[in-house]
Amino acid sequence: MSDMINQNYLLNDQYKDASNFSLRLHALRRMGAMQRSWYRWIFDHIELASDGAVLELGCGPGFLWLENIERVPSTWRVTLSDFSSGMLQDARTNLGEKAQDFTFEVIDAQAIPYPDAYFDVIIANAMLYHVPDLARALAEVSRVLKPGGRFYATSIGDTAVLSLSQLMHQIIPDSWLSSSLGFSIENGKEQIARWFSRVELDRVEKHMTVGDRETLMELARSGLSKEDQQDPAKLLPVEEAIDQLLARQGKIHFNMDFGLFSAR
Ligand SMILES: C[S@@+](CC[C@H](N)C(=O)[O-])C[C@H]1O[C@@H](n2cnc3c(N)ncnc32)[C@H](O)[C@@H]1O
């Protein structure tokens, strides 16, 4: 099984807490992937009357809410969920005093512990490609969503997956990033359409260039276990691979394509 959907690996290593994901996001920001915050762009799409119930699946460090905090109506009842309790703890810490306005709950997207037709909006941001039984997760989403409710799911596309995984595999040969995703811009629509009658896709593309060692090192470290990140013997070959890559190519160019599905 690919580590991309290996629940044990994701839960106990890569997403044990927010540190690796935050590091990767920091590197991607430095590379220019998100000039305007990706989270502001996602929030622009959310349509909800003033007093709805919202569920975010796989909320990670809570950045969607942190970066839009002044736009969240006080009348929304927002549940932030993730299957990693460490992630949720970091989301709570990141939101600081505002954390009291949210409910936090450990939830695996494949078994959502809520009654039918409970939520007005469900968000699954950059997380469905980690779920082994996608059909089950989407069935759960459609079950707990009210009739007429909205589902928003984001992912990256084949171009981004390929360039990111190729880059990572040159630096870390056994990188956990896989070169194809179970849920992507290209294959997401038909999967969601099994459960929703209207699915729209909005895409953004960024051309990125990276030429500095530090950013590549940050990206590489985000893919290592915490133990390996502290181990000079593990870091040395990664540093050497980055130096060789930069010596060969000078700068590394790649495209990053993101997409957001809005379904109802
Ligand atoms: C790439 S991170 C995205 C975090 C956040 N949505 C964001 O975009 O900032 C993926 C998140 O999905 C969570 N996750 C992975 N598999 C999950 C599952 N089966 N159920 C719920 N959460 C899951 C991980 O713990 C991690 O926090």
The ligand as an ORCA input file, in Angstrom:
! r2SCAN-3c Opt
* xyz 0 1
  C      -2.463     17.556      3.685
  S      -3.167     17.704      5.272
  C      -4.362     18.996      4.972
  C      -4.763     19.723      6.230
  C      -5.790     20.826      6.039
  N      -7.025     20.355      5.474
  C      -5.211     21.926      5.187
  O      -5.421     21.931      3.982
  O      -4.514     22.787      5.749
  C      -4.202     16.257      5.356
  C      -4.949     16.114      6.684
  O      -5.898     15.040      6.562
  C      -5.878     14.270      7.753
  N      -6.378     12.915      7.407
  C      -5.770     11.967      6.659
  N      -6.554     10.884      6.536
  C      -7.699     11.157      7.214
  C      -8.919     10.441      7.447
  N      -9.112      9.199      6.984
  N      -9.901     11.038      8.165
  C      -9.729     12.281      8.666
  N      -8.588     13.007      8.508
  C      -7.596     12.454      7.771
  C      -4.414     14.317      8.202
  O      -4.255     14.010      9.571
  C      -4.036     15.759      7.858
  O      -4.312     16.628      8.932
*
